[in-house]
């Protein structure tokens, strides 16, 4: 559950940069968004692995 909370915080943290990129055309903000999305991808995969491990340990 700890990683899920981190995931929610990470999504919230890139919101301002996403707004700057999409609405103002700030390319540096776009780079920060891409970096944040890569971190989200990695964290989401870790959560998937945890869920799978917990699900399979019950069998």
Secondary structure, 3 states (H helix, E strand, C coil): CHHHHHHHHHHHHCHHHHHHHHHHCCHHHHHHHHHHHHHHHHHHHHHHHHHHHHHHHCC
